[in-house]
Amino acid sequence: MNMLESDVVVIGAGTTGLTAAWELTKAGLSVTVLEARDRVGGRTWTDRIDGAMLEIGGQWVSPDQTALKDLLSELGLEMFDRYRAGDSVYMDPDGTRTQYAGSLFPVPEATQQEMDRLIAVLDQLAAETDPAAPWAHPRARELDTVSLQHWLRSESADEAACHNIGLFLAGGMLTKPAHAFSALQAVLMAASAGSFTNLVDEDFLLDKRVIGGMQQVSERLAQKLGSGVVLGTPVRTLRRNDDGGVTALADGTTVTARFAIMAVPPNLYSRVSFEPPLPRLQHQMHQHQSLGLVIKVHAVYETPFWREAGLSGTCFNPSDAVQEIYDNTNHEDPRGTLVAFVPDEKADAMFRLNAADRRQAILESMAACLGPKALEPVVYYESDWGSEEWTRGAYAASYDLGGLHRYGADQLTPVGSIYWASSDLAAEGYQHVDGAVRMGRDTAARILAATLVGTGRQELNHV
């Protein structure tokens, strides 16, 4: 058994945990990071599959993600623009395929007017909402106790407009059906990105990528931390000691520290036994947070054939298995790569098929948008984060109906010397790598402040 002592023990070597560890280390504290996987990066993961470099997890950088961009600069990582020249493709529910330019779906004028109006309503709600405290909105309870699906249809009788607006938030962002999360959760998603308008603008949201892959952020931070990062070491028990410190008992390693950071998504808190047990409010809160489900499909072709046809590779098909497609070709790669997304209930249907039939169904859905050449990739891979033992979903956690206004104000409150940090709990950058960076830095700052006053014990006042 490896026995270690540190000022801080961090559980989870994703972007949040490693950012916090690096900030604390720079401030002079000793830190040990324990990671269950045999790699760092958490939900960012760049791998080579059949000779192709694929970004299996989070990958995009938008203009407003200043914390992430600052860290990329600090680490010496460069970005490149996502390819977006040419027409996009939109598939009507009746199967009609339309090529279009610009950001507006080619829908009837009346539907477009309703979409514009709904976007304006959501923009206004987002502008009124502090992403760090959405539960403080005057209408928080009202918005949190009704599903996004029901709220949209109470606002508009245009079914196509409601469906298309729901597309961005449900399948596109929270990866849950629109009946499974609240309107307030949707408003938080918009507020965290600056506006709902930003969420419906793929050229803004999916602006740039990191040359060589986003996982390099974690890899370079881990290099700086050296032996302070211990892989293949799942934490089984986290004990609050009588002296106010903590002890993390992991496979083959025990770490005694003054503070602990749980830098994993909330759905994984239950994988750790807490001694003594967490307060009742924490137990309730964690049962109301869950990750969504999405299949991220990578298809690599000898050439980016869609560009030859004047297409950007961007496609939207709200009614079929594959809901979104984007050109995901790597920097200076002569081959072409498409990334496609099969969200929530559509993913359920695809997983009921065997692997060969699922591949065929997904490729046929892509071919409906981009033509028969889409049926013949030289590399095909499905990112299934729902089956990852130490993730169990994608992209991030959200509350069920009523959970956000009920528990959100307590989600970052430490229990003794145990702090909670992940992109799932972020304000700005919520659910994104930028949010992970912000949470890592903010949590490190809170611990440093606690060391200055001589205590990290800010107990949750609920039993």
Stockholm file with secondary structure:
# STOCKHOLM 1.0

chainA/1-463         MNMLESDVVVIGAGTTGLTAAWELTKAGLSVTVLEARDRVGGRTWTDRIDGAMLEIGGQWVSPDQTALKDLLSELGLEMFDRYRAGDSVYMDPDGTRTQYAGSLFPVPEATQQEMDRLIAVLDQLAAETDPAAPWAHPRARELDTVSLQHWLRSESADEAACHNIGLFLAGGMLTKPAHAFSALQAVLMAASAGSFTNLVDEDFLLDKRVIGGMQQVSERLAQKLGSGVVLGTPVRTLRRNDDGGVTALADGTTVTARFAIMAVPPNLYSRVSFEPPLPRLQHQMHQHQSLGLVIKVHAVYETPFWREAGLSGTCFNPSDAVQEIYDNTNHEDPRGTLVAFVPDEKADAMFRLNAADRRQAILESMAACLGPKALEPVVYYESDWGSEEWTRGAYAASYDLGGLHRYGADQLTPVGSIYWASSDLAAEGYQHVDGAVRMGRDTAARILAATLVGTGRQELNHV
#=GR chainA/1-463 SS CEEEEEEEEEECCSHHHHHHHHHHHHTTCCEEEECSSSSSCTTCCEEEETTEEEECSCCEECTTCHHHHHHHHHTTCCEEECCCCSEEEEECTTCCEEEECSSSCCCCHHHHHHHHHHHHHHHHHHHTCCTTCGGGSTTHHHHHTSBHHHHHHHHCSCHHHHHHHHHHHIIIIICSCTTSSBHHHHHHHHHHTTCHHHHTCHHHHTCEEETTCTTHHHHHHHHHHGGGEECSCCEEEEEECTTSCEEEEETTEEEEEEEEEECSCGGGGGGSEEESCCCHHHHHHHHTEEECCEEEEEEEESSCHHHHTTEEEEEECTTSSCCEEEECCCTTCSSEEEEEEEEHHHHHHHHTSCHHHHHHHHHHHHHHHHCGGGGCCSEEEEEEGGGCTTTCSSSCEEECTTHHHHHGGGTTCCBTTEEECCGGGCSTTTTSHHHHHHHHHHHHHHHHHHHHHTCCCCCCSCC
#=GC SS_cons         CEEEEEEEEEECCSHHHHHHHHHHHHTTCCEEEECSSSSSCTTCCEEEETTEEEECSCCEECTTCHHHHHHHHHTTCCEEECCCCSEEEEECTTCCEEEECSSSCCCCHHHHHHHHHHHHHHHHHHHTCCTTCGGGSTTHHHHHTSBHHHHHHHHCSCHHHHHHHHHHHIIIIICSCTTSSBHHHHHHHHHHTTCHHHHTCHHHHTCEEETTCTTHHHHHHHHHHGGGEECSCCEEEEEECTTSCEEEEETTEEEEEEEEEECSCGGGGGGSEEESCCCHHHHHHHHTEEECCEEEEEEEESSCHHHHTTEEEEEECTTSSCCEEEECCCTTCSSEEEEEEEEHHHHHHHHTSCHHHHHHHHHHHHHHHHCGGGGCCSEEEEEEGGGCTTTCSSSCEEECTTHHHHHGGGTTCCBTTEEECCGGGCSTTTTSHHHHHHHHHHHHHHHHHHHHHTCCCCCCSCC
//
